Amino acid sequence: MKVILISHTPDPERTVATAAKLCYSSSDITSLRDGLTEEKIASFVDMLAAIGHESVMEHVSFTFGIEGISRACTHQLVRHRIASYSQKSQRYVNENGFEFITPPAIADLPEAKKLYDEQMQQIVEGYEKLADMLTEKHKAAFIADGMDEKTAASKARKLANEDARFLLPNACETKIVVTMNVRSLFNFFRHRCCNRAQWEIRAVADEMLRLCYEVAPNIFKNAGPSCVMTGRCPEGKMSCGKMPNVIEKYKELKNER
């Protein structure tokens, strides 16, 4: 898995502080910005976190590139609807010899790993055979309609991918670009940094949080799962029961920068 921060709103903490200060001041925008020292920005952001004034956080966004994750992971990721996504297409990209993600629990058990790899190899071979069969079918139809062979072959393969992809598993490796504003990121971290989140998306969320904290430590100082952000677990009987450990984990994660 690899997560990189592609871009973000310039000077994010000053942007948030300016937007927030405007809500409580009759001063013009230039005057508001001129009066914002680094100390005042940090103080303002702390105050916003304390009172839960998150709407001003929407003025700042972060864009991430994520690769080496499974389709199972991105199926969960795109459920966070206030965000923008661009993902590698299985319709337009040939998946011959596709890479796949192996869950750690499977990798740790030799018999399970052997079975898993065998099944994946069967799918790889099945995908390629099916795509070839469909390509020949579509190519023949295009040529029969008067299309030249080179163009027919190219169009046929792209059309074959549309149906051959139905064989591809959730484990299939994918790449995605994600943009979220800070308020959406807070919500994402509350849910996906939680111990009860699935292991893969939790790893993605942790790395996204680490990268955000490097850029805007005051904004993301209290970000993380619900127990970190609010000091309480909302999971009730389904709680992991390890809140002190989780809180300590995210202190350490933010100190790694």
N, C-alpha and C positions, 0 to 999 in steps of 0.2 A: 504494500500500500504506500502511496506517495501523495502528499497533500502540499501544494504550494500556494502561496498568496500571490495572485496575479496583479491585483491592484486594489486600491481602496480610496475613499474620499480623502483628499489632502487635508492635513491638520485636523483630524477627526474630532479631537477633544475640544478644540477651539470652536469648531462648527457647532457642536452640541451646546457648548456653554453660551455661544452667541444667540442661538435659537431660544434657549431657556431664559436667558436674561431679558430678551425682548418681551417675553410674556409678562414680565414684572416691571417694565420700565417704559417711560415715555420718550427716552432718548432715541436719536436716530441711529441707524445701523453702524455708521463709521465710529461714532462716539462709543458705542457698546464695545466694538472690537478693540479700540485703542485702550480701553480701560481694563482689558483682560490680561493680566499677568499670568505667568505659569502657575503661581500659587493660587490666584483667584479661580483659574480654570479648574484646578484639582479640587478646590473647595466646592465649587459649583457642581461639579460632576458627582462628588460625594453626597451633596445635599439632594440631588436628583434621585440618586439610588435610594437614599433613605426614605424619601417620600413617595417613591414609585412613579415618578413623572417620566414615563418611558416614551411618550409620543415624540418628544424632541430627538430621541435616538433614531428616528426614522430618516433623518436628514443625512445619515452616514451609512454607507454600504461598503461591503467587502466582497471581492470576487476571488474564488478559489478554483484551482485546477486539481482534479482528483483522478488518480489512475491506480490500477492494480487492485480494484475492488470488484465485487461480483454484481450481477444483475439483481440478486436478492437484496443487496445493500441499497442499490439505487432505487429499487421499488419502494423501500422505506423512506429514502431521502426525499423523493419527489412528492411524498404525502404532505410535506411542509409547503403549503400552497402560496404563502406570501414570499416568493422567491422567483428567480429566473434560472432556467436550466437549458444547457445545450449538451446533448449526449451523443456519443458515437452511435451511428445508425447501423443496425443489423440488416437493414433493407438495402442500404447503398454500399456498405463495406463487406467485402468478401471475408467470411469467417473460417476459411480453410485453415486447419491446424490451430484453431483458437486456443488461447491460454485459458486456464480455469483456476479458480480459487479453491483451496483446500482448507476446510475448517480445522483449527488446532486439535480439537477432540478426535478428529479422524486421523490427522497426521501423527498423533501420539500413539496410535494403536496400529501396529504393523499389519495385522490381518485386515483391518478396516481400510487402511491406506491402499493396500494391494487391490482390494475389491473396488474401491473408489476409482483408482487409476485405470483399472481394466474397463469399468463402465464408461468412464470419460473417453477412453480411446475408442470404444465402440461408437460413441456418439460422434466423435471427430470423423471417423471413417464413414459413418452413416450420413452425416451432413454432406460430406464431399461427394459421395456416390449419388445422393438424392439431387444435389445441386447440378451435377453433371447430367443426370437423366433429364431434369427439367430444362436445362440449357439446350440440350439437343432437340427437345420437343419444341421449344419456343423458336429456336433458330430455324428449324425446318419450316415452321409456319410463316416466319418473316420472309424467308427466301421464296416460298411459294407465292407470297404477295408481291414479289418483285424487288425486294430489298437486296443490296449487295451483301456478299458473305461476311465481310469484315464488320460492317455496321450491324448486321443481323446477329453475329456472335456476341458483340458488346451489349446490345440491348437484351439479348436472350439471357445472358448471365445475370444482369441486374434484375430482370424479372424473376429468374430462378431463385435469387436470394430472398425474395419476398416470402416464398413458401418454404424454402429449405430452413429458414430461421425458426420455424415452429419446432424443430428438433432440438434447438439449442437449450441448454439447461440454465437454471438459476445461477449455477456456479460460473457461467461464462464471464470472463474478465471484460470490464468495460471502463470507459473514461468519460468524465463529465465535468463541465464548467458550471459553477454555482455562484449566484450573486444573491446576497441577503442583506437587508438593512439590519442595524444593530438590534432593534426591537425583536425582529424575527430570529436573530441569532440567539438572543436571550431565551426565547421560547424553545428553540432547537436544542440549546444546551441543557435546559431544564429537563427535557425528555430523553435526550440521546446520550448525555453524560451519566445518566442514572445507572446504577449497578444492574437494574432490571432490563436495561436496553440490550439488544442483541450485540454480541461481541464485536462484530465488524463495524457497524455504524457507530458504536461507542468509541472505537479506536479512531475513526474519522473525526468524530465530534471533538475528541480530546486534542487532536492535532490542530484542528481549526481554532479551538479556543486558545491553544498555546500561541499560535501565529497572531491572533487578534490581540492577545495580551501584550505581545512584543511591541505592537504599534500603538496601542491605546491602553496602558495599564490602569489608568484611573477609571475608564469606562468599564473595563472587564474585570476589575479587582474582585468583585463579588459574583462573577458569572460562573456557571457550572450547573450541576444538578440542583433540584429543588432544595435539598437539604443544605447545600452550600449557599444558595441565594437567599433563602428565607429562614434557615435554621430549624426547619421542621421537614419531616417526610410526609408527603401526601398519599403514600401508597397503602396506609392502614395495615391490615393483616398481610398484605403482599410485600411489605417492606423487606429490604435485604437484612435489616437489623444491624448494619455496620456503619451507621452515620458518622461516628467519630473518625473511623478509618477513611471514609470517603472524603470528609472535610480535610483531613490531613493530606490525602493524595493530591487534592487540587491546590493546596498551599505549596506543595513540593513542585507540582507541574508548573506553576507560575513563577517559582523561584529558579527554574531551569534556564530562563532566558539570559 
